[in-house]
Amino acid sequence: IYETPYSHAHSDSGSLDCNWVPNSGYMVCDYSSNDPPHNHLSVITYDPAANAYTEVLIRQESKPSWNKMTQSGDTWTISSEIPYKGKPVMSRDVFIFTSPNRHITRVQISSNNGRSWTTMIETTAVKIAS
């Protein structure tokens, strides 16, 4: 986690467990992290009629949110709006799949409607089991 106007630099560790539900219409991901401690659950689905992905994110500390997901090659982006010091800011999680067993995630914030982005968090996820 980087030193930014939105975050303080420190190390963190966590786990991410994603699985398709038996009918393959939804992917469910459970994410937990240690510093600060939190646990998020997301459900991702694809609507072929709209040619669009959607994520429903459930956090223990706030109401569920519905977020658009876009895909461009090996890069997937989930965009949302979050409160920061009483004002809404844009947030995005950028997933860059570098191989079938590895991806980089960047959590970024924009306070100017997406004209510029500040990377707060960068992680590397490695698949350890099938």
C-alpha positions as CSV (number, residue, x, y, z in Angstrom):
1,I,0.0,0.0,0.0
2,Y,1.5,3.3,-1.1
3,E,1.8,6.7,0.6
4,T,-0.9,8.9,-1.1
5,P,-3.4,11.5,0.0
6,Y,-5.8,8.6,0.5
7,S,-3.5,6.0,2.1
8,H,-0.5,5.5,4.3
9,A,2.4,3.3,3.1
10,H,2.5,-0.2,4.7
11,S,2.6,-3.8,3.9
12,D,-0.5,-6.0,4.0
13,S,-1.3,-9.6,3.3
14,G,-4.6,-11.3,2.6
15,S,-6.3,-14.1,0.6
16,L,-8.7,-14.2,-2.3
17,D,-10.8,-17.2,-3.1
18,C,-12.9,-17.1,-6.3
19,N,-15.1,-19.9,-7.6
20,W,-17.8,-20.4,-10.2
21,V,-21.1,-21.5,-8.7
22,P,-22.3,-24.9,-10.0
23,N,-24.5,-23.4,-12.8
24,S,-21.5,-21.3,-14.0
25,G,-23.6,-18.1,-14.2
26,Y,-21.9,-16.4,-11.3
27,M,-18.4,-16.2,-9.9
28,V,-18.2,-15.6,-6.1
29,C,-15.0,-14.1,-4.6
30,D,-14.2,-13.9,-0.9
31,Y,-11.4,-11.5,0.0
32,S,-9.9,-10.9,3.4
33,S,-7.0,-8.7,4.4
34,N,-5.1,-8.1,7.6
35,D,-4.1,-4.4,7.8
36,P,-6.7,-3.0,8.2
37,P,-8.7,-6.2,8.8
38,H,-11.6,-6.5,6.5
39,N,-13.5,-9.1,4.5
40,H,-15.3,-8.4,1.2
41,L,-17.6,-10.7,-0.8
42,S,-18.2,-10.1,-4.5
43,V,-20.5,-11.7,-7.0
44,I,-19.6,-11.3,-10.7
45,T,-21.9,-12.1,-13.6
46,Y,-22.1,-11.6,-17.3
47,D,-25.2,-10.4,-19.2
48,P,-24.8,-11.6,-22.9
49,A,-27.7,-9.4,-24.0
50,A,-26.0,-6.3,-22.8
51,N,-22.5,-7.7,-23.4
52,A,-21.6,-6.5,-19.9
53,Y,-20.2,-7.7,-16.6
54,T,-21.5,-6.6,-13.3
55,E,-20.0,-7.0,-9.8
56,V,-22.1,-6.8,-6.6
57,L,-19.7,-6.0,-3.8
58,I,-20.7,-6.7,-0.2
59,R,-18.6,-5.1,2.5
60,Q,-19.1,-5.5,6.3
61,E,-18.7,-1.7,6.8
62,S,-21.1,-0.4,4.2
63,K,-24.1,-1.1,2.0
64,P,-23.7,-3.4,-1.1
65,S,-22.7,-1.7,-4.3
66,W,-23.3,-2.6,-8.0
67,N,-20.3,-1.8,-10.1
68,K,-19.6,-1.9,-13.9
69,M,-16.8,-4.1,-15.1
70,T,-15.1,-3.7,-18.4
71,Q,-12.7,-6.0,-20.2
72,S,-10.0,-5.1,-22.7
73,G,-7.8,-8.0,-23.6
74,D,-6.1,-9.2,-20.4
75,T,-7.2,-6.2,-18.4
76,W,-10.4,-6.1,-16.4
77,T,-11.6,-2.9,-14.6
78,I,-14.2,-2.5,-12.0
79,S,-15.3,1.1,-11.4
80,S,-17.3,2.6,-8.6
81,E,-17.9,5.7,-6.6
82,I,-16.9,5.8,-2.9
83,P,-17.1,8.5,-0.2
84,Y,-13.9,10.2,0.9
85,K,-14.1,12.8,3.6
86,G,-17.7,13.5,2.8
87,K,-17.2,13.8,-0.9
88,P,-17.7,11.2,-3.6
89,V,-14.5,10.1,-5.5
90,M,-14.1,7.6,-8.3
91,S,-12.5,4.3,-7.5
92,R,-11.4,1.5,-9.8
93,D,-9.8,-1.9,-9.4
94,V,-7.7,-2.8,-12.4
95,F,-6.9,-6.5,-12.8
96,I,-4.1,-7.3,-15.3
97,F,-3.9,-11.0,-16.0
98,T,-0.2,-11.7,-16.8
99,S,-0.6,-15.5,-17.0
100,P,-3.3,-18.1,-16.3
101,N,-1.9,-18.4,-12.7
102,R,-1.1,-14.8,-11.9
103,H,-2.6,-11.3,-11.9
104,I,-1.7,-7.8,-10.7
105,T,-4.4,-5.7,-9.1
106,R,-4.2,-1.9,-8.8
107,V,-6.7,0.0,-6.6
108,Q,-6.8,3.6,-7.9
109,I,-8.7,6.8,-6.9
110,S,-9.6,9.9,-8.9
111,S,-10.9,13.1,-7.4
112,N,-11.3,14.8,-10.8
113,N,-13.8,12.5,-12.7
114,G,-11.1,10.2,-14.1
115,R,-8.8,12.7,-15.6
116,S,-6.0,11.4,-13.4
117,W,-5.6,8.4,-11.2
118,T,-3.6,7.8,-8.0
119,T,-2.6,4.2,-7.3
120,M,-3.2,3.4,-3.6
121,I,-2.6,-0.3,-3.6
122,E,-0.9,-2.8,-5.9
123,T,-1.0,-6.5,-5.3
124,T,0.1,-9.6,-7.1
125,A,-2.1,-12.7,-6.8
126,V,-0.8,-16.2,-7.5
127,K,-3.0,-19.2,-8.0
128,I,-2.1,-21.9,-5.5
129,A,-4.8,-24.6,-6.2
130,S,-7.4,-25.5,-8.7
